[in-house]
């Protein structure tokens, strides 16, 4: 039988897909890139933010169309399944098998039961809804990593050193989906890297939700610096980089290894998220403004040619203009980034002057106390009835700001005016499919407030 795969989301998810491909290949299935020719289609989903959920639902329904042709079985796995298993089973009967992340240890058995016995057992594991319920999820066995099929080409491969996250940032759903952080044993990681090198891989991209936590849970102390040093000793490996490193976990030892080892990229991907102490505390981050600025200064002094990448969240509940001014002063002005990316094309001056703020109580987007409208959290079509009683639609891209004046036509009696962010999210439909399948709307409208990173 032929099997096709669709992998959505991050590089950590991609490794799970590569492990699944390895299962099929080792059991004499043929891997097929054309879904029209596949007997089985496997979709690995992301479920972190609203746009990722929408993409996953659209992909599932798109692939389900092939069941009208050759495809016999549609299998869906990944973060979306882990988070919304019960809802998905009810909503998407086209899917023959849903596999949750905490059941990956039984992945191949579940697939065999479906294909060979036409048998599907419902998940018996609980969907995590409370912080107190979060625990470590099982790590795949070493042989599963060893047998995975690398899909990134002949030159580089991702190397997963840990799973989950224990940081419990208030805006993040990762611990609820992937569990608490769990490290892989160093010998297993090094053995896998040796195997990749023998296959011709030259570059390793070391990944985990927080690489700086590597080793703490199983060795009692951070071991990332030691791991990177040992990876660089492997014959055939020419280049190593690591993602992501939280600021509180970047030790002097780690800086020295990056500084002095020619094989390790002079690159730190540090998600600081904000610079205001008040907002950092609300986010449950482990560092403050002074610690972050001290770290940036140290990295630039110790490694003059270092490249730093970060991500920032604006509009967090409770953020005020003075909090955003901290970003513009400390990051945009003081450190003069040479590249700034936003959901929409904005220059730095415009970003500083026009940033909208989301009030935690009203959830309205405002600037200097004036309610302006809403921000689109995904590629969106807003529909309504105009003042001439004719239907209309506003097509916008993710990150686009819709000011109040843009929404005047939504004042028509019986139509909801989008004045609150969470109301807007309830009415989002994918711009190219909003009339195609009601289930896209029914599932995607269940968003929590987008400002809390659903």
C-alpha positions as CSV (number, residue, x, y, z in Angstrom):
1,X,0.0,0.0,0.0
2,X,1.1,3.6,-0.6
3,X,1.1,6.2,2.2
4,X,1.2,10.0,1.8
5,X,2.0,12.5,4.5
6,X,1.2,16.1,5.3
7,X,3.3,17.7,8.1
8,X,2.1,21.0,9.6
9,X,3.6,23.2,12.2
10,X,7.1,23.4,13.7
11,X,10.3,21.4,13.2
12,X,9.6,19.4,16.4
13,X,6.4,18.2,14.8
14,X,8.3,17.4,11.6
15,X,10.4,14.9,13.5
16,X,7.2,13.2,14.8
17,X,6.2,12.9,11.1
18,X,9.6,11.5,10.2
19,X,9.2,8.9,12.9
20,X,5.8,8.0,11.5
21,X,7.2,7.7,8.0
22,X,9.8,5.4,9.5
23,X,7.1,3.1,10.9
24,X,5.5,2.7,7.6
25,X,8.7,2.2,5.6
26,X,10.0,-0.4,8.0
27,X,6.7,-2.3,7.5
28,X,7.1,-2.4,3.7
29,X,4.7,0.5,2.8
30,X,5.6,2.7,-0.1
31,X,5.9,6.4,0.6
32,X,3.9,8.4,-1.9
33,X,4.2,12.2,-2.4
34,X,1.0,12.5,-4.6
35,X,-2.1,12.3,-2.4
36,X,-4.1,11.2,-5.5
37,X,-2.1,8.0,-5.5
38,X,-2.1,7.3,-1.8
39,X,-4.0,4.5,-0.2
40,X,-3.4,6.0,3.3
41,X,-3.0,9.7,4.1
42,X,-1.5,10.8,7.4
43,X,-1.7,14.4,8.6
44,X,0.4,15.7,11.5
45,X,-1.3,18.8,12.8
46,X,-0.4,21.9,14.7
47,X,-2.8,23.4,17.3
48,X,-0.9,26.2,18.9
49,X,-2.5,29.4,17.6
50,X,-5.8,30.2,15.8
51,X,-4.3,30.3,12.3
52,X,-2.6,26.9,12.8
53,X,-5.8,25.3,13.9
54,X,-7.6,26.7,10.9
55,X,-4.9,25.5,8.5
56,X,-5.2,22.0,10.1
57,X,-8.9,21.8,9.7
58,X,-8.7,23.0,6.1
59,X,-6.0,20.4,5.3
60,X,-8.0,17.6,6.9
61,X,-11.1,18.4,4.8
62,X,-9.0,18.9,1.7
63,X,-7.3,15.5,2.1
64,X,-10.7,13.9,2.9
65,X,-11.7,14.6,-0.6
66,X,-9.3,11.9,-1.8
67,X,-11.4,9.3,0.0
68,X,-13.8,9.7,-2.8
69,X,-11.0,8.4,-5.1
70,X,-8.2,6.0,-4.1
71,X,-7.6,6.8,-0.4
72,X,-9.0,4.2,1.9
73,X,-7.8,5.6,5.3
74,X,-7.3,9.1,6.6
75,X,-5.2,9.3,9.8
76,X,-4.7,12.5,11.8
77,X,-2.2,13.0,14.6
78,X,-0.4,15.8,16.4
79,X,-1.1,18.8,18.6
80,X,-4.6,19.6,17.4
81,X,-5.6,16.0,18.2
82,X,-4.0,16.2,21.6
83,X,-5.9,19.3,22.5
84,X,-9.3,18.8,20.8
85,X,-9.6,15.0,20.5
86,X,-13.3,14.7,21.6
87,X,-14.4,17.6,19.4
88,X,-12.6,16.4,16.4
89,X,-14.0,12.9,16.6
90,X,-17.5,14.4,16.7
91,X,-16.9,17.0,14.0
92,X,-14.8,15.0,11.4
93,X,-16.3,11.6,10.7
94,X,-14.2,11.4,7.5
95,X,-11.2,10.7,9.6
96,X,-10.7,7.0,10.3
97,X,-8.1,7.3,13.1
98,X,-7.0,10.1,15.5
99,X,-3.8,9.6,17.3
100,X,-3.0,11.8,20.3
101,X,0.6,12.7,21.3
102,X,0.4,10.9,24.6
103,X,-0.4,7.7,22.7
104,X,2.5,7.8,20.2
105,X,4.0,4.8,22.0
106,X,1.0,2.8,20.6
107,X,1.0,4.6,17.2
108,X,1.9,1.6,15.1
109,X,-0.4,-0.8,16.9
110,X,-3.3,1.6,16.3
111,X,-2.4,1.9,12.6
112,X,-2.2,-1.9,12.3
113,X,-5.5,-2.4,14.0
114,X,-7.1,0.1,11.6
115,X,-5.6,-1.3,8.4
116,X,-5.5,-5.0,9.1
117,X,-8.5,-5.4,11.4
118,X,-10.6,-2.3,10.6
119,X,-10.6,-1.7,14.3
120,X,-10.4,1.7,16.0
121,X,-10.2,2.1,19.8
122,X,-11.1,5.5,21.2
123,X,-8.5,7.3,23.3
124,X,-8.6,6.7,27.0
125,X,-6.2,9.4,28.0
126,X,-7.4,12.6,29.5
127,X,-7.3,16.0,27.7
128,X,-5.3,18.4,30.0
129,X,-7.3,21.4,31.0
130,X,-5.7,22.5,34.3
131,X,-2.1,23.3,35.2
132,X,-2.3,20.7,38.0
133,X,-3.0,18.0,35.3
134,X,0.2,18.7,33.3
135,X,2.8,15.9,33.4
136,X,5.6,14.6,31.2
137,X,4.5,12.7,28.1
138,X,6.3,9.6,27.0
139,X,9.4,10.2,24.8
140,X,9.6,8.1,21.6
141,X,11.9,5.1,21.9
142,X,15.5,5.5,20.7
143,X,14.9,3.1,17.8
144,X,12.1,5.3,16.5
145,X,14.4,8.3,16.3
146,X,17.1,6.1,14.8
147,X,14.7,4.7,12.1
148,X,13.0,8.0,11.2
149,X,13.1,9.1,7.6
150,X,14.8,12.5,7.3
151,X,12.8,14.8,5.0
152,X,14.9,17.9,5.0
153,X,17.3,16.8,2.3
154,X,20.9,15.5,2.2
155,X,22.7,18.3,4.0
156,X,20.9,19.1,7.3
157,X,18.6,17.5,9.8
158,X,16.8,18.5,13.0
159,X,17.9,16.8,16.2
160,X,15.3,16.7,19.0
161,X,16.9,16.7,22.5
162,X,13.8,17.3,24.6
163,X,10.0,17.4,24.5
164,X,7.4,19.6,26.2
165,X,7.9,22.7,28.4
166,X,7.8,23.4,32.1
167,X,8.1,27.2,32.0
168,X,4.3,27.7,32.2
169,X,4.1,31.1,30.5
170,X,0.6,32.4,30.9
171,X,0.1,33.0,27.2
172,X,1.3,29.6,26.0
173,X,-0.6,26.3,25.4
174,X,2.5,24.1,24.8
175,X,2.6,22.5,28.3
176,X,-1.1,21.6,27.9
177,X,-0.3,20.0,24.6
178,X,3.2,18.6,24.9
179,X,3.4,18.2,28.7
180,X,6.3,19.2,31.0
181,X,9.8,19.3,29.7
182,X,11.5,15.9,29.4
183,X,15.1,15.4,28.2
184,X,16.5,12.6,26.1
185,X,19.5,10.7,27.3
186,X,22.7,12.2,26.0
187,X,24.1,8.9,24.7
188,X,20.9,8.3,22.6
189,X,21.2,11.8,21.1
190,X,24.9,11.3,20.3
191,X,24.2,7.9,18.7
192,X,21.4,9.4,16.6
193,X,23.8,12.2,15.5
194,X,26.4,9.7,14.6
195,X,23.9,7.9,12.4
196,X,22.9,11.1,10.7
197,X,26.5,11.9,10.0
198,X,27.1,8.5,8.4
199,X,24.2,9.3,6.1
200,X,25.9,12.4,4.9
201,X,24.2,15.0,7.1
202,X,26.6,18.0,7.6
203,X,24.5,20.4,9.7
204,X,22.5,19.6,12.8
205,X,19.8,21.9,14.1
206,X,19.3,21.1,17.8
207,X,15.7,21.7,18.9
208,X,13.5,21.6,21.9
209,X,10.9,24.0,23.2
210,X,13.6,25.3,25.6
211,X,17.0,23.8,24.8
212,X,18.6,25.5,27.8
213,X,16.6,23.2,30.1
214,X,18.2,20.2,28.6
215,X,19.5,17.8,31.2
216,X,18.0,19.5,34.3
217,X,15.3,16.8,34.7
218,X,17.6,13.7,34.3
219,X,21.0,15.0,35.3
220,X,20.1,17.6,37.9
221,X,21.9,20.4,36.0
222,X,21.9,22.0,32.5
223,X,23.8,20.0,30.0
224,X,23.3,21.9,26.7
225,X,26.9,23.2,26.6
226,X,28.4,19.8,27.1
227,X,26.0,18.2,24.6
228,X,27.0,20.8,21.9
229,X,30.6,20.2,22.6
230,X,30.2,16.4,22.1
231,X,28.1,16.8,19.0
232,X,30.9,18.9,17.5
233,X,33.3,16.1,18.0
234,X,31.4,13.8,15.6
235,X,33.2,13.2,12.3
236,X,31.3,14.6,9.4
237,X,29.3,17.2,11.3
238,X,30.4,20.7,10.1
239,X,27.8,23.1,11.5
240,X,25.6,23.1,14.5
241,X,22.9,25.6,15.7
242,X,20.4,25.3,18.5
243,X,16.8,26.6,18.9
244,X,15.3,28.0,21.3
245,X,17.3,29.3,24.3
246,X,15.4,31.1,27.1
247,X,17.4,34.0,28.5
248,X,17.5,32.7,32.1
249,X,19.1,29.5,30.8
250,X,22.0,31.0,28.9
251,X,25.0,30.3,31.2
252,X,28.6,31.5,31.0
253,X,29.6,28.0,30.0
254,X,27.2,28.0,27.1
255,X,28.4,31.3,25.9
256,X,32.0,30.1,26.0
257,X,31.2,27.0,24.0
258,X,29.5,29.0,21.3
259,X,32.3,31.6,21.3
260,X,35.2,29.1,21.0
261,X,33.8,26.2,19.0
262,X,34.1,26.8,15.2
263,X,31.4,24.3,14.4
264,X,28.7,26.1,16.4
265,X,26.9,29.0,14.7
266,X,27.4,32.3,16.5
267,X,23.6,32.6,16.8
268,X,21.2,32.7,19.7
269,X,17.4,32.5,19.2
270,X,16.1,34.0,22.5
271,X,12.4,34.6,22.8
272,X,12.3,37.5,25.4
273,X,8.6,38.2,24.6
274,X,8.6,41.6,26.3
275,X,10.9,44.0,28.2
276,X,8.5,45.7,30.6
277,X,8.9,44.2,34.1
278,X,5.1,44.4,34.7
279,X,4.2,42.5,31.6
280,X,7.0,40.0,32.1
281,X,5.5,39.2,35.5
282,X,2.0,38.9,34.0
283,X,3.5,36.5,31.5
284,X,5.1,34.4,34.2
285,X,8.5,34.9,32.6
286,X,11.6,34.2,34.7
287,X,13.7,37.3,33.8
288,X,13.3,41.0,34.2
289,X,14.3,44.0,32.0
290,X,17.8,44.3,33.7
291,X,18.6,40.7,33.3
292,X,17.6,40.7,29.6
293,X,19.6,43.8,28.8
294,X,22.6,42.6,30.7
295,X,22.5,39.3,28.7
296,X,22.3,41.1,25.4
297,X,25.2,43.3,26.3
298,X,27.2,40.3,27.5
299,X,26.6,38.3,24.3
300,X,27.6,41.2,22.1
301,X,30.7,41.9,24.1
302,X,31.8,38.2,24.3
303,X,30.9,37.3,20.7
304,X,31.2,40.5,18.6
305,X,29.8,38.8,15.5
306,X,26.9,37.1,17.2
307,X,23.5,37.1,15.6
308,X,20.5,37.5,18.0
309,X,16.9,36.7,17.1
310,X,14.0,37.2,19.3
311,X,10.2,37.4,19.4
312,X,8.0,40.0,21.1
313,X,4.3,40.0,22.0
314,X,2.5,43.3,21.9
315,X,-1.1,43.8,23.0
316,X,-0.8,41.5,26.0
317,X,-3.7,41.9,28.5
318,X,-3.0,44.8,30.7
319,X,-0.3,46.3,28.5
320,X,-0.3,50.1,28.4
321,X,1.5,52.7,26.3
322,X,4.4,53.0,28.7
323,X,4.9,49.2,28.6
324,X,5.2,49.3,24.8
325,X,7.4,52.4,25.1
326,X,9.8,50.1,26.9
327,X,10.1,47.9,23.8
328,X,10.6,50.9,21.5
329,X,13.3,52.4,23.8
330,X,15.1,49.3,25.0
331,X,14.9,47.1,21.9
332,X,14.1,49.1,18.8
333,X,16.2,52.2,19.7
334,X,18.9,51.0,22.0
335,X,19.8,47.8,20.1
336,X,19.0,48.9,16.6
337,X,17.8,45.6,15.1
338,X,18.7,45.3,11.4
339,X,15.6,43.4,10.6
340,X,12.1,43.7,12.0
341,X,9.2,41.4,11.0
342,X,5.5,42.0,11.7
343,X,2.3,40.4,10.5
344,X,1.9,43.4,8.3
345,X,4.6,45.5,6.6
346,X,5.4,48.3,9.1
347,X,8.5,50.4,9.6
348,X,9.8,50.9,13.1
349,X,8.5,54.5,13.4
350,X,5.0,53.4,12.4
351,X,5.1,50.5,14.8
352,X,6.0,52.8,17.7
353,X,3.4,55.4,16.8
354,X,0.5,53.3,15.8
355,X,0.6,50.3,18.0
356,X,-2.8,49.2,19.4
357,X,-3.3,48.1,23.0
358,X,-5.7,45.4,24.2
359,X,-7.4,46.4,27.5
360,X,-7.7,43.3,29.7
361,X,-11.2,44.2,31.0
362,X,-13.0,45.3,27.8
363,X,-10.7,43.4,25.4
364,X,-11.0,46.3,23.0
365,X,-8.2,47.5,20.9
366,X,-7.3,51.0,21.8
367,X,-4.6,53.7,21.5
368,X,-4.3,56.5,24.0
369,X,-7.5,55.4,25.6
370,X,-9.6,55.6,22.4
371,X,-11.2,52.5,21.1
372,X,-10.2,52.0,17.5
373,X,-11.5,48.6,16.4
374,X,-10.0,45.2,16.1
375,X,-7.0,43.3,14.7
376,X,-7.3,40.3,12.5
377,X,-5.6,37.3,14.1
378,X,-5.7,35.2,10.9
379,X,-6.3,35.7,7.1
380,X,-10.0,36.6,7.4
381,X,-13.1,37.5,5.6
382,X,-15.5,39.7,7.6
383,X,-19.1,39.7,6.2
384,X,-22.1,41.8,7.0
385,X,-25.1,43.8,5.6
386,X,-24.3,47.2,4.3
387,X,-26.3,50.4,4.8
388,X,-27.9,49.7,1.4
389,X,-29.1,46.3,2.7
390,X,-26.6,44.6,0.4
391,X,-24.3,41.9,1.7
392,X,-20.6,42.7,1.6
393,X,-17.2,41.3,2.8
394,X,-13.9,42.7,4.0
395,X,-11.0,40.6,3.1
396,X,-7.9,41.1,5.3
397,X,-4.6,39.5,6.1
398,X,-3.4,38.4,9.5
399,X,-2.2,41.3,11.5
400,X,-4.3,43.9,9.6
401,X,-6.0,46.5,11.8
402,X,-9.6,47.3,11.1
403,X,-10.5,50.7,12.4
404,X,-14.0,51.7,13.6
405,X,-14.6,53.6,10.5
406,X,-14.0,50.5,8.4
407,X,-16.8,48.8,10.3
408,X,-19.6,51.4,10.0
409,X,-21.6,49.1,7.7
410,X,-21.8,46.6,10.5
411,X,-24.1,48.9,12.5
412,X,-27.1,47.5,10.6
413,X,-29.8,46.2,13.1
414,X,-29.4,42.5,13.8
415,X,-25.8,42.4,12.9
416,X,-23.0,42.2,15.5
417,X,-20.4,45.0,15.3
418,X,-16.9,43.8,15.9
419,X,-15.8,46.0,18.8
420,X,-14.2,43.3,20.9
421,X,-11.3,41.0,20.0
422,X,-12.9,37.8,21.3
423,X,-16.2,38.6,19.4
424,X,-14.2,39.1,16.2
425,X,-12.5,35.7,16.6
426,X,-16.0,34.0,16.8
427,X,-16.8,35.3,13.3
428,X,-13.6,34.3,11.5
429,X,-13.9,32.2,8.4
430,X,-11.1,31.3,6.1
431,X,-11.1,33.7,3.2
432,X,-11.0,31.1,0.5
433,X,-13.3,28.5,2.1
434,X,-15.8,30.5,4.2
435,X,-18.7,29.2,2.2
436,X,-17.4,25.8,1.4
437,X,-17.9,23.8,4.6
438,X,-19.7,25.0,7.7
439,X,-17.6,22.8,10.0
440,X,-14.6,25.1,9.4
441,X,-16.6,27.9,10.9
442,X,-18.1,25.8,13.6
443,X,-14.8,24.5,14.9
444,X,-12.6,27.6,14.3
445,X,-15.1,29.9,16.0
446,X,-14.4,28.2,19.4
447,X,-11.3,30.4,20.0
448,X,-10.4,31.7,23.3
449,X,-9.3,35.3,23.5
450,X,-6.5,35.5,20.8
451,X,-4.5,37.8,23.1
452,X,-3.9,34.8,25.4
453,X,-2.2,32.8,22.7
454,X,-4.8,30.1,22.3
